[in-house]
Amino acid sequence: MASRRVNQGLPVIARFEVRHRNYLAPDGSIARPLPAFASNANLLIALYRAMVLLRLFDKKAVALQRTGRLGTYAVSLGQEAAGCAYRLHGPPERSRQRAAACGHGSGKAA
């Protein structure tokens, strides 16, 4: 193959593993102890609400872009949880940006 010839002689600079971690079994039962934050129902509701708001914002922004009323927009469909995880665990000096990203004013998880 051509790709093997191109890669010959190049050093390997990293090797890593990605471990699968699941908390729910396929039938919906709990497969392992949940993380500490998952015992706070108010926090889970706030995070879910933030993910839904991000998805709605994304949908509207894409519609505006496609009609020419919004410039370049990077779609975040499917990445809502990443933004909310950042809100929960991101660096404290960026709390204002985290709050804006999740549609809340405090930057703190509820």
Contacts in CASP RR format, 6 or more apart in sequence:
PFRMAT RR
TARGET T0000
AUTHOR 0000-0000-0000
METHOD contacts of the structure
MODEL  1
MASRRVNQGLPVIARFEVRHRNYLAPDGSIARPLPAFASNANLLIALYRA
MVLLRLFDKKAVALQRTGRLGTYAVSLGQEAAGCAYRLHGPPERSRQRAA
ACGHGSGKAA
22 31 0 8 1.000
22 32 0 8 1.000
23 30 0 8 1.000
23 31 0 8 1.000
23 32 0 8 1.000
23 34 0 8 1.000
23 35 0 8 1.000
23 38 0 8 1.000
24 30 0 8 1.000
24 31 0 8 1.000
25 31 0 8 1.000
37 43 0 8 1.000
37 44 0 8 1.000
37 88 0 8 1.000
37 109 0 8 1.000
38 44 0 8 1.000
42 110 0 8 1.000
43 109 0 8 1.000
43 110 0 8 1.000
45 110 0 8 1.000
46 104 0 8 1.000
46 109 0 8 1.000
46 110 0 8 1.000
47 84 0 8 1.000
47 87 0 8 1.000
47 88 0 8 1.000
47 109 0 8 1.000
50 80 0 8 1.000
50 84 0 8 1.000
50 87 0 8 1.000
50 102 0 8 1.000
50 103 0 8 1.000
50 104 0 8 1.000
51 80 0 8 1.000
51 81 0 8 1.000
51 84 0 8 1.000
52 80 0 8 1.000
53 102 0 8 1.000
53 103 0 8 1.000
54 76 0 8 1.000
54 80 0 8 1.000
54 83 0 8 1.000
54 84 0 8 1.000
54 101 0 8 1.000
54 102 0 8 1.000
54 103 0 8 1.000
55 77 0 8 1.000
55 78 0 8 1.000
55 80 0 8 1.000
58 75 0 8 1.000
58 76 0 8 1.000
58 77 0 8 1.000
58 80 0 8 1.000
61 70 0 8 1.000
61 73 0 8 1.000
62 73 0 8 1.000
62 75 0 8 1.000
64 70 0 8 1.000
64 73 0 8 1.000
65 71 0 8 1.000
65 72 0 8 1.000
65 73 0 8 1.000
83 98 0 8 1.000
83 101 0 8 1.000
83 102 0 8 1.000
84 102 0 8 1.000
86 98 0 8 1.000
86 101 0 8 1.000
87 98 0 8 1.000
87 99 0 8 1.000
87 101 0 8 1.000
87 102 0 8 1.000
87 104 0 8 1.000
87 107 0 8 1.000
87 109 0 8 1.000
88 109 0 8 1.000
90 98 0 8 1.000
95 106 0 8 1.000
95 107 0 8 1.000
95 108 0 8 1.000
96 107 0 8 1.000
98 107 0 8 1.000
99 105 0 8 1.000
99 106 0 8 1.000
99 107 0 8 1.000
99 108 0 8 1.000
104 110 0 8 1.000
END
